[in-house]
Amino acid sequence: MTNSKEAAGDPPAHNDGFEGGRGVIRGLLVDLDDTLLDNDITQFLPAYFQLLGESFRDRAEPAVVLQHLLRATKRMMENTDPLRTLKEAFDSTFYPALGWEYESARPQVEAFYREIFPSLRRLTAPRPAAVDFVESARRRGLGIVIATNPLMPEPAVQHRLDWAGLPRSSYSFDLVTTYESFHFAKPDPAYFGEILGRMGWRPCEAVMVGNDPSDDLEPAVKVGMTVFHVGSGMNGDVPEGDLPAASDWVGRRASSRLIIAPPTPEGVIGRLRGQLAALDHFTRHLEPSSWNRRANPSSRSPVEITCHLRDVEAEVTLPHVELIRREANPFLPSPDTAEWVRERNYGAESGPLAFAKLAELRGLLLSQLASLTLEEWARPARHALLGPTTLAEVFSTSAEHELVHLAGLRAAQAATEIDR
């Protein structure tokens, strides 16, 4: 997990459009269960599923409900579709199997999380250091993401934050991952790619703190993040300790140079999948008029951003894959795309149709990248802007270019919500 290097500043290709200056950690991702809250999931989940199954006793045998709960949860954990949220994956598996309609069961589900789920608090305990940990990160100016495995609905996460002494009424977290809006679960690297895409952070600009090496740390490292293990037993592979030690480590990282990890195939693919999911999140609920609304006069509208990304995928990114695979040390041109917005009149296009085409092209790109051998990922090329490079670095840079535009979509979404 230590394959990374420190850099005094950002590579030139990575500077455009990012806030925070050179060499600045911008964000903290922190796990919830057994990190901020004492909660042994091996005890909590069976009790949770049992209560949920019992709550539907008037509709079906609890054992039958439990069987389909487990099956639907497995479907969420295995979801690889960047256009399908985990809730959609769950709902399409659980309710039809029982012959139910979601809307008819919805009042019962909401009552369960409001009235019965809180009884599970007895299986948890607050960690006194959790509040200090979060407040310390906030004082340092870091964005904070509650990076809990998004296999439960928002009310279940809100309750657990309350039990940890971190109610959302008192703590304004920048993002909390729940199954309503997330598309991937741990340990898929795309889960971390989706968070970074939603926040507009490069992997080197965020750190992950969690207790589970396989769920929290290994996939975060794959996408290029630095990590801290809340616990012991890592044998020096990564920094570890209790929450106060984690807070000290975050403080040191926040005042140190960025650690830029070499791109890995799994990390690049995870980021590109996760960022498409972030694009889906930002655009799926846009009203027709909002597609052309800018966050400010100098920014691009959602339809302009989406059309730009679609055309870059078709005319730059996919051809680069073909060139690197076909030729030895090829030259990769970098066309000037700045004028495409005006020349191609993106503002007159349909945003949903542009996004559908982008998703189709991204699926093709991901399929091609998944078929590459490690040798092909390391193949050299000469890039018009990057100079001597490799296929892995080219597509890592493509992911970071996309982050600039995801930040634009985030700003446009915020502007739309303010106007409502």
ROGU-769411 format. One line per 8 residues: number of its first residue (from 0); their letters; for each residue x, y, z of C-alpha. Coordinates in steps of 0.5 Angstrom, whole numbers. Layout:
NUM = a = X/Y/Z ~ ...
This chain:
0 = mtnskeaa = 0/0/0 ~ 6/5/0 ~ 7/5/-7 ~ 7/13/-8 ~ 12/19/-8 ~ 12/26/-5 ~ 12/32/-10 ~ 13/39/-8
8 = gdppahnd = 7/41/-13 ~ 2/39/-18 ~ 4/36/-25 ~ 3/42/-30 ~ -3/38/-33 ~ -6/38/-26 ~ -7/45/-24 ~ -12/48/-29
16 = gfeggrgv = -19/49/-25 ~ -17/46/-18 ~ -18/50/-12 ~ -14/50/-6 ~ -7/52/-9 ~ -1/47/-10 ~ 0/42/-5 ~ -6/42/-1
24 = irgllvdl = -10/37/2 ~ -17/39/1 ~ -21/33/4 ~ -22/28/9 ~ -26/21/8 ~ -28/17/14 ~ -31/11/15 ~ -37/11/21
32 = ddtlldnd = -38/4/24 ~ -32/2/28 ~ -28/8/26 ~ -33/14/29 ~ -38/9/32 ~ -36/3/36 ~ -41/-2/32 ~ -39/-9/31
40 = itqflpay = -42/-10/24 ~ -42/-18/25 ~ -47/-17/31 ~ -50/-11/28 ~ -52/-13/21 ~ -56/-20/23 ~ -60/-16/28 ~ -62/-11/23
48 = fqllgesf = -64/-16/18 ~ -68/-20/23 ~ -72/-14/26 ~ -73/-12/18 ~ -75/-18/17 ~ -80/-19/23 ~ -83/-12/21 ~ -86/-15/15
56 = rdraepav = -89/-21/18 ~ -96/-18/16 ~ -94/-19/9 ~ -89/-25/9 ~ -86/-30/13 ~ -80/-27/16 ~ -75/-32/14 ~ -77/-31/7
64 = vlqhllra = -76/-24/7 ~ -69/-25/10 ~ -67/-29/4 ~ -69/-24/-1 ~ -66/-18/4 ~ -59/-22/3 ~ -60/-23/-4 ~ -62/-16/-6
72 = tkrmment = -56/-13/-1 ~ -51/-18/-5 ~ -54/-15/-12 ~ -52/-8/-9 ~ -45/-10/-7 ~ -44/-13/-14 ~ -47/-7/-18 ~ -42/-5/-23
80 = dplrtlke = -47/0/-27 ~ -45/7/-27 ~ -52/9/-28 ~ -56/5/-23 ~ -56/7/-16 ~ -55/2/-10 ~ -63/3/-8 ~ -65/2/-15
88 = afdstfyp = -61/-5/-15 ~ -64/-6/-9 ~ -71/-5/-10 ~ -71/-8/-17 ~ -69/-15/-14 ~ -72/-14/-7 ~ -79/-12/-8 ~ -81/-16/-15
96 = algweyes = -78/-23/-11 ~ -84/-22/-6 ~ -89/-19/-11 ~ -89/-13/-8 ~ -90/-6/-11 ~ -85/-1/-7 ~ -90/5/-6 ~ -95/0/-3
104 = arpqveaf = -89/-2/2 ~ -86/5/3 ~ -90/7/9 ~ -88/1/13 ~ -81/2/11 ~ -81/9/13 ~ -84/7/20 ~ -79/1/21
112 = yreifpsl = -73/6/20 ~ -77/12/24 ~ -79/7/30 ~ -76/0/30 ~ -69/2/27 ~ -67/6/33 ~ -67/0/38 ~ -61/-2/35
120 = rrltaprp = -57/3/39 ~ -56/-2/44 ~ -51/-5/40 ~ -47/1/39 ~ -43/6/43 ~ -40/13/42 ~ -33/14/41 ~ -31/20/46
128 = aavdfves = -25/22/41 ~ -30/22/35 ~ -33/29/36 ~ -26/32/37 ~ -23/28/31 ~ -29/31/26 ~ -28/38/29 ~ -20/38/29
136 = arrrglgi = -21/36/21 ~ -26/42/20 ~ -22/47/24 ~ -16/45/19 ~ -21/47/13 ~ -22/40/10 ~ -28/38/7 ~ -31/32/11
144 = viatnplm = -34/26/7 ~ -37/20/12 ~ -35/15/7 ~ -39/9/10 ~ -41/3/6 ~ -48/6/2 ~ -52/-1/3 ~ -57/3/8
152 = pepavqhr = -62/8/7 ~ -60/15/9 ~ -65/15/16 ~ -60/9/18 ~ -54/13/17 ~ -57/19/20 ~ -59/15/26 ~ -52/12/27
160 = ldwaglpr = -49/19/26 ~ -53/21/32 ~ -51/15/36 ~ -44/17/35 ~ -45/24/37 ~ -45/27/31 ~ -52/29/29 ~ -53/32/22
168 = ssysfdlv = -57/38/25 ~ -50/40/29 ~ -45/38/24 ~ -45/40/16 ~ -42/34/13 ~ -40/36/5 ~ -42/29/3 ~ -45/22/7
176 = ttyesfhf = -45/16/2 ~ -52/13/2 ~ -56/8/-2 ~ -60/13/-5 ~ -55/17/-9 ~ -49/12/-9 ~ -48/7/-15 ~ -42/3/-12
184 = akpdpayf = -40/0/-5 ~ -34/-2/-2 ~ -29/-5/-3 ~ -30/-3/-11 ~ -25/2/-12 ~ -31/6/-16 ~ -34/8/-10 ~ -28/12/-8
192 = geilgrmg = -28/15/-15 ~ -35/17/-14 ~ -34/20/-8 ~ -28/24/-11 ~ -32/26/-17 ~ -38/28/-13 ~ -33/33/-9 ~ -28/35/-15
200 = wrpceavm = -22/32/-11 ~ -16/29/-14 ~ -14/23/-10 ~ -7/26/-8 ~ -12/32/-5 ~ -16/27/0 ~ -14/22/5 ~ -18/16/8
208 = vgndpsdd = -19/14/15 ~ -22/7/17 ~ -22/1/21 ~ -22/-4/15 ~ -16/-6/11 ~ -20/-9/5 ~ -26/-5/5 ~ -23/2/7
216 = lepavkvg = -16/2/6 ~ -14/-2/0 ~ -19/0/-5 ~ -17/8/-3 ~ -10/6/-4 ~ -11/3/-11 ~ -15/10/-14 ~ -8/14/-11
224 = mtvfhvgs = -10/16/-4 ~ -6/16/2 ~ -10/12/8 ~ -9/11/16 ~ -12/5/19 ~ -16/6/26 ~ -13/0/29 ~ -7/-4/29
232 = gmngdvpe = -4/-10/26 ~ -2/-7/19 ~ 6/-9/21 ~ 8/-2/19 ~ 5/-2/12 ~ 1/4/13 ~ 0/9/19 ~ -4/6/24
240 = gdlpaasd = -7/8/31 ~ -13/10/35 ~ -17/17/33 ~ -13/22/37 ~ -7/19/33 ~ -11/19/26 ~ -12/26/28 ~ -5/28/29
248 = wvgrrass = -3/24/22 ~ -9/28/18 ~ -6/35/21 ~ 1/33/19 ~ -2/31/12 ~ -5/37/11 ~ 1/41/12 ~ 5/37/8
256 = rliiappt = 7/36/1 ~ 2/32/-3 ~ 3/25/-4 ~ 2/23/-12 ~ 2/15/-13 ~ 3/12/-20 ~ -3/10/-23 ~ -6/3/-23
264 = pegvigrl = -10/0/-28 ~ -15/-2/-22 ~ -15/5/-20 ~ -16/9/-27 ~ -22/4/-29 ~ -25/5/-22 ~ -24/13/-22 ~ -27/13/-30
272 = rgqlaald = -33/9/-27 ~ -34/13/-21 ~ -34/19/-25 ~ -39/17/-30 ~ -43/15/-24 ~ -42/22/-21 ~ -44/25/-28 ~ -50/21/-27
280 = hftrhlep = -52/24/-20 ~ -51/31/-22 ~ -55/31/-29 ~ -61/25/-27 ~ -65/30/-24 ~ -64/37/-28 ~ -70/40/-30 ~ -70/42/-38
288 = sswnrran = -69/49/-37 ~ -63/47/-32 ~ -59/44/-37 ~ -57/51/-40 ~ -56/55/-33 ~ -49/57/-31 ~ -47/58/-24 ~ -44/64/-26
296 = pssrspve = -43/68/-33 ~ -36/65/-34 ~ -38/58/-33 ~ -40/53/-37 ~ -47/50/-37 ~ -49/43/-36 ~ -51/41/-43 ~ -44/45/-45
304 = itchlrdv = -40/41/-40 ~ -43/34/-42 ~ -43/35/-50 ~ -35/37/-49 ~ -34/31/-45 ~ -38/27/-50 ~ -34/29/-56 ~ -27/29/-52
312 = eaevtlph = -29/22/-51 ~ -30/20/-58 ~ -25/24/-61 ~ -19/24/-56 ~ -19/19/-51 ~ -22/13/-55 ~ -17/14/-61 ~ -11/15/-56
320 = velirrea = -13/8/-54 ~ -12/5/-61 ~ -6/9/-62 ~ -2/6/-56 ~ -5/-1/-58 ~ -3/-1/-65 ~ 4/3/-65 ~ 10/3/-62
328 = npflpspd = 11/10/-58 ~ 6/14/-62 ~ 5/21/-62 ~ -1/23/-58 ~ -4/30/-61 ~ -8/34/-56 ~ -13/38/-60 ~ -15/45/-58
336 = taewvrer = -22/44/-55 ~ -23/51/-52 ~ -27/53/-58 ~ -32/47/-59 ~ -37/50/-54 ~ -38/56/-59 ~ -36/52/-66 ~ -41/46/-65
344 = nygaesgp = -46/50/-61 ~ -47/46/-55 ~ -52/50/-52 ~ -57/48/-57 ~ -56/41/-56 ~ -61/36/-52 ~ -57/35/-45 ~ -60/28/-44
352 = lafaklae = -58/25/-51 ~ -51/28/-50 ~ -51/24/-43 ~ -53/18/-46 ~ -48/18/-52 ~ -43/20/-47 ~ -45/14/-42 ~ -45/9/-49
360 = lrglllsq = -38/12/-50 ~ -35/11/-43 ~ -38/4/-43 ~ -34/2/-49 ~ -27/6/-46 ~ -28/2/-40 ~ -29/-5/-44 ~ -23/-3/-48
368 = lasltlee = -19/-1/-42 ~ -21/-8/-38 ~ -18/-12/-43 ~ -11/-9/-43 ~ -5/-13/-40 ~ -1/-10/-35 ~ 5/-9/-41 ~ 0/-5/-45
376 = warparha = -2/-1/-39 ~ 6/1/-39 ~ 7/2/-46 ~ 10/9/-48 ~ 7/14/-52 ~ 9/22/-53 ~ 4/26/-51 ~ 3/33/-54
384 = llgpttla = 2/36/-48 ~ 5/31/-43 ~ 11/29/-46 ~ 14/22/-45 ~ 8/18/-42 ~ 5/12/-41 ~ -2/9/-43 ~ -4/9/-35
392 = evfstsae = -1/16/-34 ~ -5/19/-40 ~ -12/16/-38 ~ -10/18/-31 ~ -10/25/-33 ~ -16/24/-37 ~ -20/23/-31 ~ -17/29/-27
400 = helvhlag = -19/33/-33 ~ -26/31/-32 ~ -26/33/-25 ~ -25/40/-27 ~ -32/39/-31 ~ -35/35/-25 ~ -33/41/-21 ~ -37/45/-26
408 = lraaqaat = -43/41/-25 ~ -43/41/-18 ~ -43/49/-18 ~ -49/49/-23 ~ -53/44/-19 ~ -52/48/-13 ~ -54/54/-16 ~ -60/51/-19
416 = eidr = -62/49/-12 ~ -61/56/-9 ~ -66/58/-14 ~ -71/54/-12
